[in-house]
Amino acid sequence: MNEDRIVIVEGITDKKKLNKVLKESVDIVCTHGTLGVERMEELILDNNLDHRPVFILVDEDDSGYKLRKQLTEELPHAVHIYIDKAFREVAATPEPELARALLSKHFQVKPMYLI
């Protein structure tokens, strides 16, 4: 079941940061901000999100909160991954901090980031 997991992030820099820390191959989808009804539907259908384990990792700011709320309404089965509010952005979160957040949800991360 783990190979079906998908992580939803806001932007390409978030995706790059995750790929840098993750040891395993995981589908990562960028929303590029909040989604309109059509784009949300596309995201869900194109990625089969109703039938996969979905993880949401967004920035700890107003747009991130709005997107998290929107995704939660459409994907109530999604699991939330949170970063420390002090870093605000996923892309600005230090790798060891991001690795710990991912590890807490049972993702495999590169050992070098587990200091």
Stockholm file with secondary structure:
# STOCKHOLM 1.0

chainA/1-115         MNEDRIVIVEGITDKKKLNKVLKESVDIVCTHGTLGVERMEELILDNNLDHRPVFILVDEDDSGYKLRKQLTEELPHAVHIYIDKAFREVAATPEPELARALLSKHFQVKPMYLI
#=GR chainA/1-115 SS CGGGCEEEESSHHHHHHHHHHBSSCCEEEECCSSCCHHHHHHHHHHTTGGGSCEEECCCSSHHHHHHHHHHHHHCTTCEECCCCTTTCSTTTSCHHHHHHHHHTTTCCBCGGGCC
#=GC SS_cons         CGGGCEEEESSHHHHHHHHHHBSSCCEEEECCSSCCHHHHHHHHHHTTGGGSCEEECCCSSHHHHHHHHHHHHHCTTCEECCCCTTTCSTTTSCHHHHHHHHHTTTCCBCGGGCC
//
